């Protein structure tokens, strides 16, 4: 039993959390793989209705878990992710799924770095970074998105082709 405890502690020191690609990320990767193999998706207005309903479920589950003191994985994110992807493929951006895949990989890999930098700036007492979790979420999300877009734009330039290795 002591060996298992040391193994878990070692994992936590190295990875920091169980909320990573190995545990929480795998179901989303499997969902993406399944969606790639699946021929047809929901279409039309039904996707918008299901997406709206699943987002409401995410909000209800998040509020319920927050009130209960828990903030781990939200299971309602699975249908929300599915219907969001369906809606995206039907939108004007749907033809550019390769770019969406590249951007999502960049966001997945870089958001922890952006969050880490945010934590450092917050610990330094810089005013803007001293807000609550909603501000932190928005700053990390927007910064990660902008950095991802910048990497995609620069990776097509002659001197920056090495950036393609990031995705």
C-alpha positions in Angstrom: 0.0 0.0 0.0 2.9 2.4 0.7 4.2 1.8 -2.8 0.9 2.9 -4.3 0.8 6.0 -2.1 4.4 6.9 -3.2 3.5 6.2 -6.8 0.4 8.6 -6.6 2.4 11.2 -4.8 5.2 11.0 -7.4 2.6 11.3 -10.2 1.1 14.4 -8.5 4.5 16.0 -8.1 5.3 15.4 -11.8 1.9 16.1 -13.3 0.4 18.4 -10.7 -3.1 17.0 -11.0 -5.2 14.2 -12.3 -7.0 16.7 -14.5 -4.8 16.2 -17.6 -4.9 14.4 -20.9 -4.4 11.0 -19.3 -7.5 11.0 -17.1 -10.0 13.9 -18.0 -8.7 14.5 -21.5 -9.0 10.9 -22.7 -12.8 10.8 -22.9 -12.8 14.0 -25.1 -10.1 12.5 -27.3 -12.2 9.4 -27.7 -15.3 11.5 -28.5 -13.3 13.3 -31.2 -12.1 10.1 -32.6 -15.6 8.6 -32.6 -17.0 11.8 -34.3 -14.4 11.6 -37.0 -15.4 8.0 -37.8 -19.2 8.8 -37.6 -20.7 9.7 -41.0 -23.6 11.9 -40.1 -24.3 14.5 -37.4 -27.4 16.1 -36.2 -28.3 19.0 -38.4 -30.4 22.1 -38.7 -32.2 23.6 -35.8 -32.0 20.5 -33.7 -28.3 21.1 -33.1 -29.0 24.6 -31.9 -31.6 23.4 -29.5 -29.5 20.5 -28.1 -26.5 22.8 -27.8 -28.5 25.4 -25.9 -29.9 22.6 -23.7 -26.5 21.1 -23.0 -25.0 24.5 -22.1 -27.8 25.0 -19.6 -27.0 21.6 -18.2 -23.3 22.6 -17.9 -24.3 25.7 -16.0 -26.7 23.9 -13.7 -24.1 21.2 -13.0 -21.3 23.7 -12.4 -23.4 25.7 -10.0 -24.5 22.6 -8.2 -21.0 21.3 -7.8 -19.7 24.7 -6.8 -22.5 24.9 -4.1 -21.6 21.4 -2.9 -17.9 22.3 -2.6 -16.7 20.3 -5.6 -15.2 21.6 -8.8 -14.0 18.6 -10.7 -15.0 17.2 -14.1 -18.4 18.3 -15.4 -20.0 15.3 -17.1 -22.4 17.5 -19.0 -19.4 18.8 -21.0 -19.5 15.7 -23.1 -22.9 16.4 -24.8 -22.0 20.1 -24.9 -18.8 19.3 -26.7 -20.5 17.0 -29.2 -23.2 19.5 -30.1 -20.8 22.4 -30.1 -18.7 20.5 -32.7 -21.8 19.7 -34.7 -22.8 23.4 -34.7 -19.3 24.4 -35.7 -19.1 22.0 -38.6 -22.4 23.5 -39.9 -21.3 27.1 -39.5 -19.3 29.2 -41.9 -16.1 28.0 -40.2 -17.1 24.3 -40.7 -15.1 24.0 -43.9 -11.9 24.8 -41.9 -11.9 21.8 -39.5 -8.1 21.4 -40.0 -7.5 24.8 -38.6 -9.9 24.2 -35.7 -8.0 21.0 -34.9 -4.6 22.8 -34.9 -6.0 25.6 -32.8 -7.6 23.2 -30.3 -4.3 21.3 -29.9 -2.5 24.6 -29.3 -5.1 25.7 -26.8 -4.9 22.4 -24.9 -1.1 22.5 -24.6 -0.7 26.2 -23.9 -3.5 27.1 -21.5 -1.7 25.6 -18.5 1.4 27.8 -19.3 -0.8 30.9 -19.6 -2.5 29.9 -16.3 0.9 29.5 -14.7 2.0 33.0 -15.8 -1.3 34.4 -14.6 -0.6 32.8 -11.1 2.8 34.4 -11.0 1.5 37.8 -11.9 -1.3 37.5 -9.4 1.2 36.5 -6.7 3.2 39.6 -7.5 0.1 41.6 -6.7 -0.4 43.1 -10.1 -3.9 44.7 -9.8 -5.5 43.4 -13.0 -4.6 39.8 -12.1 -6.1 39.9 -8.6 -9.7 39.3 -9.7 -11.8 36.2 -9.1 -12.0 32.9 -11.1 -14.3 34.4 -13.8 -11.7 37.0 -14.6 -8.9 34.4 -14.5 -10.9 32.1 -16.9 -11.6 34.9 -19.4 -7.9 36.1 -19.4 -6.5 32.6 -19.7 -9.0 31.8 -22.5 -8.5 34.9 -24.5 -4.8 35.0 -24.1 -4.5 31.3 -25.1 -6.7 31.9 -28.1 -4.7 34.9 -29.2 -1.4 33.1 -28.7 -2.7 30.1 -30.6 -3.8 32.3 -33.5 -0.5 34.0 -33.5 1.4 30.7 -33.7 -0.8 29.5 -36.6 -0.2 32.8 -38.5 3.5 32.8 -37.9 4.0 29.1 -38.6 3.3 29.8 -42.3 6.0 32.4 -42.5 9.5 31.4 -43.8 11.4 32.0 -40.6 8.9 30.5 -38.2 8.0 27.1 -39.9 9.5 25.3 -36.8 6.3 26.4 -34.9 4.4 23.7 -36.8 6.0 21.2 -34.5 3.8 22.6 -31.7 0.7 21.2 -33.3 
